[in-house]
């Protein structure tokens, strides 16, 4: 899809939704529940182009794309999504085989995050319906398949919206565009090949699995105990953005490095934000980050891209990262409240 089309099409649709609230006539109702149910049951082989509007090293921003292959296999017995996501190529770059293999290795290390959190997904239909409005726009066709175009609009300013082109037969998005709170398209995912499969046809697929040991818990105390941590960083009293609730706490152990992490996952039904406390991580090489000096000042380090904000600080041997799509102000307030807790202020 050309850049001009990528920018114009979603913005026109979003303006239609926000300004008029019109709903296309004659279209079947699509609900957050039906979207979640359809994705969790789908078996398919997919090729797709993932594009993100990223900040570059010169202070500007430009589109970066990846061509990927995706296999979906529904859910396992524990309800976890089964998928395999691999990098095929990087448009615009001529890489020799060794360089391409290096890129694929890096991509594989991020595949779980890309598929589960950088792809539109309804994690909690009830929370999604509470925090977003879902509106039908029109009927279209893509890859020779009938599609329904819908808009997913947040009820609170400062959050992302999405334009989706849903395959009529499966409700899987054959195209999605993430639109920031300021009306800028910051990411797209365009399916270029789509084939529904059967579980038997996918029996030989090796599904994605975490590269580090990870366990899921409903509370921080249990997660910390599993790692042998006596005093985990507390989230009580943290300035969480409105509408986000704790989904789970993940205990992550890295056998290759003397580090372990607690990952607090919060969500609003569609979007997720993360607070990651890593124990045993080396401090940044700066004088105010000394873990042995409780009187030393501390700082929050910030990285803001077009569709994600990351904030980090290091206090007394614990590195804390806040990662999310919410506004820089909301995530900044969250990071500041966690910093105050960590320093006892």
Secondary structure as UniProt FT lines:
FT   HELIX           3..20
FT   TURN            25..26
FT   HELIX           32..41
FT   STRAND          43..55
FT   TURN            57..58
FT   STRAND          61..75
FT   TURN            77..78
FT   STRAND          81..89
FT   TURN            91..92
FT   HELIX           97..117
FT   HELIX           125..131
FT   STRAND          132..142
FT   TURN            143..144
FT   STRAND          145..154
FT   TURN            157..158
FT   STRAND          161..167
FT   TURN            168..170
FT   STRAND          173..179
FT   TURN            181..182
FT   STRAND          185..196
FT   TURN            199..204
FT   STRAND          213..217
FT   HELIX           220..226
FT   TURN            227..228
FT   TURN            236..237
FT   TURN            242..243
FT   STRAND          245..254
FT   TURN            255..258
FT   STRAND          259..267
FT   STRAND          272..279
FT   HELIX           287..289
FT   TURN            291..292
FT   TURN            294..295
FT   STRAND          301..304
FT   STRAND          309..315
FT   TURN            316..317
FT   STRAND          318..324
FT   HELIX           328..343
//
